[in-house]
Amino acid sequence: MSLIENEISKRKQRTHGDDEILIGKGGYIAPDDYLWRDILSAVVLKKPVLLKGPTGAGKTKLAESVSAVFAQPMQSVNCSVDLDAEALLGFKTLVQKDGQSVIEFVEGPVVTAMKKGHILYIDEINMAKAETLPILHSALDYRRMMTNPFTGEVIQAHPDFSVISAINEGYIGTAPMNEALKNRFIAYPVPYLTGDQLAELWNREFPEASTELKSFMLHLAADLMKQVENGLLSEEAASIRSLLDATALSAHMDPMRAVNYAIAEKLEDESERELFRDLANTWIK
Ligand SMILES: Nc1ncnc2c1ncn2[C@@H]1O[C@H](COP(=O)(O)OP(=O)(O)OP(=O)(O)O)[C@@H](O)[C@H]1O
């Protein structure tokens, strides 16, 4: 058995009680033959994983699929400029016990994931304020431990504790990631699906849809990718999420209106919207 299969069977044997509700559903389709196993390799080697890719490329789905394959609960943190140490580690609160007010510490997602050996998914990690995340450095490198500044507790991570982060690189409003933080991760590009893999996703998500509709969406997706590569459309124009939304809407309305609402109206420039509509029109029969 390979290292990966060995680790999968080991982690799967654990039981997680009520936390089982936090196990992901899976369903990520990889763009090639190696990305999925390459990511699992980093996880079993206890290296933090950084998923780099545009919005709606399946990064969250991929993290959920890692959670599913190991049957391991996933704690999620969504970063924003307001994210502070308390949102990551937890906070103190007053509770009543035997008629007395006592201070208790409510553990946050990082502490829980470290202690229970869950997967910690940190979405949009580059959106957090530069001063917030260094608190994680010692948990992310070979030390795999942290001193909780709120309680003074020294936490040694459970052997299964794994970290997956995601970043929308180049997305407006995102700062580059702090170098010392980035240095602790193994980074994987997560592109939009194309070709056969995209068709596989459509066939799975829309088994009832007509071949004509699926063919329209898949041709449109290919054209959008081409124009993104040519620099004529912004990357989110080819977002798989938006294309899936458009296909779902098409069950209830004309597909041209569906792609207009789900994709065109969200593009910033009128020139982009026009180009998009021209491309869509060429595939509408
Ligand atoms: N390769 C893929 N395999 C399976 N589903 C995918 C894939 N790519 C996109 N999707 C689907 O597209 C939608 C968006 O995916 P997801 O939320 O994982 O994207 P994301 O990269 O995390 O986006 P964001 O950066 O905006 O958070 C979901 O419905 C997801 O199932």
The ligand as an SDF file (V2000), in Angstrom:
LIG
                    3D

 31 33  0  0  0  0  0  0  0  0999 V2000
  -12.9940   20.9860  -10.5300 N   0  0  0  0  0  0  0  0  0  0  0  0
  -14.2130   21.0150   -9.9790 C   0  0  0  0  0  0  0  0  0  0  0  0
  -14.7780   19.8630   -9.5250 N   0  0  0  0  0  0  0  0  0  0  0  0
  -16.0100   19.8810   -8.9630 C   0  0  0  0  0  0  0  0  0  0  0  0
  -16.7590   20.9890   -8.8180 N   0  0  0  0  0  0  0  0  0  0  0  0
  -16.2440   22.1540   -9.2660 C   0  0  0  0  0  0  0  0  0  0  0  0
  -14.9570   22.2260   -9.8680 C   0  0  0  0  0  0  0  0  0  0  0  0
  -14.7070   23.5100  -10.2240 N   0  0  0  0  0  0  0  0  0  0  0  0
  -15.7770   24.2070   -9.8340 C   0  0  0  0  0  0  0  0  0  0  0  0
  -16.7080   23.4120   -9.2640 N   0  0  0  0  0  0  0  0  0  0  0  0
  -18.0130   23.8210   -8.7420 C   0  0  0  0  0  0  0  0  0  0  0  0
  -18.0880   25.2380   -8.8820 O   0  0  0  0  0  0  0  0  0  0  0  0
  -18.6710   25.8390   -7.7220 C   0  0  0  0  0  0  0  0  0  0  0  0
  -17.6900   26.7840   -7.0800 C   0  0  0  0  0  0  0  0  0  0  0  0
  -16.6360   26.0150   -6.4920 O   0  0  0  0  0  0  0  0  0  0  0  0
  -15.8750   26.4830   -5.1610 P   0  0  0  0  0  0  0  0  0  0  0  0
  -16.8060   27.2050   -4.2530 O   0  0  0  0  0  0  0  0  0  0  0  0
  -15.1600   25.2970   -4.6420 O   0  0  0  0  0  0  0  0  0  0  0  0
  -14.8420   27.5410   -5.7920 O   0  0  0  0  0  0  0  0  0  0  0  0
  -13.6710   28.3860   -5.0950 P   0  0  0  0  0  0  0  0  0  0  0  0
  -12.4730   28.2290   -5.9580 O   0  0  0  0  0  0  0  0  0  0  0  0
  -13.5540   27.9850   -3.6630 O   0  0  0  0  0  0  0  0  0  0  0  0
  -14.2310   29.8630   -5.2240 O   0  0  0  0  0  0  0  0  0  0  0  0
  -13.9050   31.1820   -4.3550 P   0  0  0  0  0  0  0  0  0  0  0  0
  -12.4610   31.4770   -4.5890 O   0  0  0  0  0  0  0  0  0  0  0  0
  -14.8100   32.2190   -4.9580 O   0  0  0  0  0  0  0  0  0  0  0  0
  -14.2390   30.8570   -2.9210 O   0  0  0  0  0  0  0  0  0  0  0  0
  -19.0990   24.6990   -6.8160 C   0  0  0  0  0  0  0  0  0  0  0  0
  -20.4480   24.3820   -7.1070 O   0  0  0  0  0  0  0  0  0  0  0  0
  -18.1770   23.5600   -7.2450 C   0  0  0  0  0  0  0  0  0  0  0  0
  -18.7750   22.3220   -7.0100 O   0  0  0  0  0  0  0  0  0  0  0  0
  1  2  1  0
  2  3  1  0
  2  7  2  0
  3  4  2  0
  4  5  1  0
  5  6  2  0
  6  7  1  0
  6 10  1  0
  7  8  1  0
  8  9  2  0
  9 10  1  0
 10 11  1  0
 11 12  1  0
 11 30  1  0
 12 13  1  0
 13 14  1  0
 13 28  1  0
 14 15  1  0
 15 16  1  0
 16 17  2  0
 16 18  1  0
 16 19  1  0
 19 20  1  0
 20 21  2  0
 20 22  1  0
 20 23  1  0
 23 24  1  0
 24 25  2  0
 24 26  1  0
 24 27  1  0
 28 29  1  0
 28 30  1  0
 30 31  1  0
M  END
$$$$
